[in-house]
Amino acid sequence: MTLERTTVLVTGGTGSFGRRFAELVLKEHSPKAIRIFSRGELLQLEMRRQFEDESRLRFFIGDVRDKDRLCRGMNGVDIVVHAAALKQVPACEYNPIEAVRTNIDGAANVIDAAIDNGVARVLALSTDKAVQPLNLYGATKLVAEKLFVQANAYVGGRETKFSCVRYGNVVGSRGSVIPLFLQQRRTGCITVTDPGMTRFWITLEQGVRFVIRCLAEMRGGEVFVPKIPSMSVLALAKAIAPDCQVDQIGVRPGEKLHEVLISADEARQAVELEDMYVIQPSHRWWDAGNWAHGTPLPEGFQYASDTNPNWLSAEQLRVMVEDLPTKGEGATNG
């Protein structure tokens, strides 16, 4: 399914992903409408102004915890991109019940509303923190992944398909470490939790384009994982503020030294393509021939940020983030 002449609903649509998704789809495709479903009226107002009252962009005030509102919002919708979530690890640790209600109960509501409204395709955004989770945020996203995969068995004779995309840290998104480093470099001191920590990195545009591609290729039940580069947090800090002092403050509760996008156990069900991996469901309803053109992964394979063969250089990072200093520029020149 392409996005041409379709009605798309994006939960959490006023976030970084939703804004860039709307921008790209409106510019490069011809959707009938994009419905932005989110809680914040102010953010919706700002987004409306950003797009200068684009007639194909519609705004629905609503919360994924509210199944009735989701059902109303999905009436006549062809595609749903589920991006709404409580994402900040410390906030989820401190407010665990709220994280469960949004990230797990909200996922179940999206599934029910999509099936009841005959939505054709639903793609949910996940995270590397859902793999062997150490914090509550990752645990809730793991449960959400399981719900979306198994939702394909709930549809009965209907045509609704559910899949997930899973990727790492988004460069420059709200709440990511890069805006923090950009702010800290003005003081001459950058704080890192552990110099050996590594993370997967992807740009917002790369994430959006990957989602659009997966919407077209999904069969229903897959978890799609893009091949993306890794970078240590220390190298990231030095690229952003090369002349700043770096202070180590220690790993925070619920934080891993390295992230994993595909575990060794999941790899048994996954296949490799040129620029992504596809984790297939191990359920009887799945057609094993769906991704027969992919290459099975070797025994013991694990896609982790510290053993990733693809590493991001400081120069490549500067291309990804426009606000980084060039070589030789210090903290006061940013």
C-alpha positions in Angstrom: 0.0 0.0 0.0 1.3 3.4 -0.9 0.3 6.6 0.9 -1.3 8.1 -2.2 -5.0 9.1 -1.7 -5.0 7.5 1.8 -6.1 8.9 5.1 -3.3 8.5 7.7 -3.6 9.0 11.5 -0.5 9.6 13.6 -0.8 9.1 17.4 1.5 11.5 19.3 1.5 13.4 16.0 2.8 16.7 17.4 6.1 15.2 18.5 9.4 15.3 16.6 8.5 12.2 14.5 4.9 13.3 13.7 6.0 16.7 12.5 8.6 15.4 10.2 6.4 12.6 9.0 3.7 15.1 8.1 6.2 17.3 6.4 7.6 14.5 4.2 4.4 12.8 3.3 2.6 16.1 2.4 5.6 17.1 0.2 6.5 13.8 -1.5 3.2 11.9 -1.5 -0.4 12.7 -2.2 -2.4 11.7 0.9 -6.0 12.5 1.1 -5.5 13.6 4.7 -3.2 13.3 7.7 -4.9 13.3 11.1 -2.8 14.4 14.0 -4.0 12.7 17.2 -2.4 14.1 20.4 -3.2 15.5 23.8 -1.7 19.0 23.7 -3.8 21.8 22.2 -0.8 24.3 22.3 1.4 21.9 20.3 -1.4 21.4 17.9 -1.8 25.1 17.5 2.0 25.5 16.9 2.0 22.7 14.3 -1.1 24.2 12.5 0.8 27.5 12.2 4.0 25.7 11.1 2.0 24.1 8.2 0.1 27.3 7.5 -3.3 25.7 7.8 -2.5 23.0 5.2 -6.0 21.7 4.3 -5.0 18.0 4.3 -3.8 18.2 7.9 -6.5 17.6 10.5 -6.1 17.8 14.3 -7.8 15.6 16.9 -7.4 16.3 20.6 -7.3 12.9 22.3 -5.3 10.5 24.4 -4.5 6.9 23.5 -5.8 5.9 26.9 -9.3 6.9 25.6 -10.5 4.1 23.4 -13.7 5.8 22.4 -11.8 8.9 21.1 -9.4 6.7 19.2 -12.4 4.9 17.6 -13.8 8.2 16.5 -10.5 9.5 15.2 -9.9 6.3 13.2 -13.2 6.4 11.4 -12.4 6.3 7.7 -8.6 5.9 8.3 -6.5 3.7 6.0 -3.2 3.8 7.9 -2.2 4.4 11.5 1.3 5.2 12.7 1.5 4.8 16.4 4.1 7.1 17.8 2.5 8.2 21.1 4.3 7.0 24.2 5.8 8.1 27.5 9.5 7.9 26.5 11.6 9.5 29.2 13.3 6.7 31.2 13.4 8.6 34.6 9.8 9.8 34.2 8.6 6.3 33.5 10.6 4.9 36.5 9.0 7.5 38.8 5.5 7.2 37.3 5.3 3.5 36.4 1.5 3.2 36.4 1.2 6.1 34.1 3.8 4.5 31.7 1.8 1.3 31.7 -1.5 3.1 31.0 -0.1 5.0 28.1 2.5 2.6 26.6 0.6 -0.7 27.2 -3.1 0.1 27.7 -2.8 2.8 25.0 -1.3 0.2 22.5 -4.2 -2.2 23.2 -6.7 0.7 22.6 -5.0 1.5 19.3 -5.2 -2.2 18.2 -8.9 -2.5 19.1 -9.9 0.8 17.5 -8.0 -0.1 14.3 -9.7 -3.5 14.0 -13.1 -2.1 14.7 -12.7 0.6 12.1 -11.2 -1.6 9.4 -7.9 0.2 9.2 -5.7 -1.5 6.6 -2.3 -1.1 8.2 -0.9 -0.1 11.6 2.8 0.4 12.2 4.0 1.0 15.8 7.3 2.7 16.7 9.5 0.9 19.1 13.0 1.2 20.6 16.2 -0.7 21.2 15.3 -0.4 24.9 12.6 -3.0 24.3 15.3 -5.7 23.8 16.2 -7.4 27.1 14.8 -4.3 29.0 16.5 -3.0 32.0 14.1 -0.1 32.7 10.3 0.2 32.8 10.1 2.2 29.6 11.8 -0.6 27.7 9.6 -3.2 29.4 6.4 -1.4 28.4 7.6 -1.1 24.8 8.5 -4.8 24.8 4.9 -5.6 25.9 3.6 -3.2 23.2 5.6 -4.9 20.5 4.2 -8.3 21.6 0.6 -6.8 21.5 1.0 -5.4 18.0 2.6 -8.6 16.6 -0.1 -10.9 18.1 -2.9 -8.5 17.1 -2.6 -10.1 13.6 -4.3 -13.1 15.2 -7.1 -11.0 16.5 -8.3 -9.7 13.2 -10.2 -12.8 12.2 -11.5 -12.4 8.6 -10.7 -8.7 8.6 -7.8 -7.2 6.6 -6.0 -5.1 9.2 -2.3 -5.8 9.5 0.0 -4.8 12.4 3.8 -4.5 12.4 6.5 -2.6 14.3 9.7 -0.7 13.6 12.5 -0.7 16.1 15.5 1.7 16.0 17.9 3.6 18.3 18.4 7.1 19.5 17.1 9.8 17.2 19.7 12.6 16.6 18.4 15.9 18.0 14.9 14.8 18.9 13.3 16.3 22.0 14.7 14.8 25.1 17.8 13.3 23.4 21.3 13.9 24.8 22.4 16.1 21.9 20.3 19.1 22.7 21.6 18.8 26.3 25.2 18.7 25.1 24.6 21.7 22.8 23.3 23.6 25.9 26.1 22.4 28.2 28.9 23.4 25.8 28.2 27.1 26.5 29.4 26.5 30.1 32.6 24.8 29.0 31.7 21.5 30.7 29.9 18.4 29.3 28.6 15.6 31.6 28.6 12.0 30.5 27.3 9.0 32.5 30.1 6.6 31.3 32.8 7.2 28.7 32.5 3.7 27.4 28.7 3.9 26.8 27.6 3.3 23.2 24.3 3.9 21.4 22.7 3.4 18.0 22.0 6.7 16.1 19.5 7.6 13.4 18.3 10.9 12.1 14.7 12.0 12.3 14.4 12.0 8.5 15.9 8.5 8.2 13.5 7.2 10.8 10.5 8.7 9.0 11.6 7.4 5.6 12.1 4.0 7.1 8.6 4.0 8.5 7.2 5.0 5.1 9.1 2.2 3.5 7.9 -0.4 6.0 4.3 0.7 5.6 4.6 -0.3 2.0 6.4 -3.6 2.6 4.8 -5.0 5.8 2.9 -8.2 5.6 1.7 -8.0 9.2 3.6 -9.3 12.2 7.2 -8.2 11.5 9.5 -6.1 13.6 11.7 -4.0 11.2 15.2 -3.0 12.3 17.3 -0.6 10.1 21.0 -0.9 9.8 22.3 2.2 11.5 25.6 3.4 13.0 26.8 3.4 16.5 28.8 6.0 18.4 30.2 6.2 21.9 28.7 8.9 24.2 32.2 10.2 24.8 32.9 10.5 21.1 29.6 12.3 20.7 30.4 14.7 23.5 33.8 15.5 21.9 32.3 16.0 18.5 29.8 18.5 19.9 32.1 20.3 22.2 35.7 19.5 21.3 37.3 22.0 23.7 35.0 21.4 26.7 35.9 19.6 29.9 34.1 16.2 30.2 32.9 15.1 33.6 31.7 11.6 34.3 28.6 11.4 36.5 27.9 7.7 36.6 25.3 5.4 34.9 21.8 6.3 35.9 19.2 3.8 37.2 17.7 1.8 34.4 20.5 2.7 31.9 22.6 0.2 30.0 26.2 0.6 28.9 25.3 -0.7 25.4 22.0 -1.2 23.6 20.8 -4.2 21.6 18.5 -4.0 18.5 18.3 -7.7 17.9 19.0 -10.3 20.6 20.7 -13.6 19.8 17.3 -15.4 20.5 15.4 -13.1 18.2 18.1 -13.5 15.5 16.9 -17.1 14.9 13.7 -15.7 13.6 15.3 -12.8 11.6 16.5 -12.4 8.1 19.0 -9.8 6.7 18.4 -7.5 3.8 20.8 -5.0 2.3 19.9 -2.2 4.7 17.7 -3.7 7.3 16.8 -6.8 9.3 13.3 -8.3 9.6 12.3 -10.2 12.8 9.6 -12.6 11.8 6.9 -13.8 14.3 7.1 -17.4 15.5 3.3 -18.0 15.2 1.4 -20.6 13.1 -0.5 -17.8 11.3 2.7 -16.5 9.8 3.6 -17.4 6.2 7.3 -18.4 6.3 7.6 -17.5 2.6 6.9 -13.8 3.3 10.6 -12.8 3.5 12.2 -15.9 1.8 14.5 -13.5 -0.2 16.2 -12.5 3.0 19.3 -14.1 4.3 19.0 -16.0 7.6 21.4 -14.8 10.4 24.2 -16.9 11.7 23.8 -18.7 15.0 24.7 -16.5 17.9 24.2 -13.3 15.9 23.4 -10.2 18.0 23.0 -6.6 16.8 24.4 -4.5 19.6 25.7 -1.0 19.7 29.2 -2.0 20.9 29.8 -4.7 18.4 28.2 -2.9 15.4 30.6 -2.9 12.4 29.2 0.5 11.4 30.6 3.4 13.4 29.7 7.1 13.2 32.5 9.5 12.8 32.6 13.1 14.1 32.4 14.4 10.5 29.4 12.2 9.8 27.7 13.4 13.0 28.3 17.1 11.9 26.4 16.3 8.7 23.5 14.9 10.8 23.4 17.9 13.2 23.7 21.3 11.7 24.5 23.0 14.9 27.8 21.2 15.6 31.1 23.2 15.5 33.5 22.4 12.7 37.0 21.2 13.4 39.0 23.7 15.5 35.9 25.5 16.8 35.5 25.5 20.5 32.6 25.6 23.0 32.3 29.4 22.8 31.9 29.4 19.0 28.8 27.3 18.9 
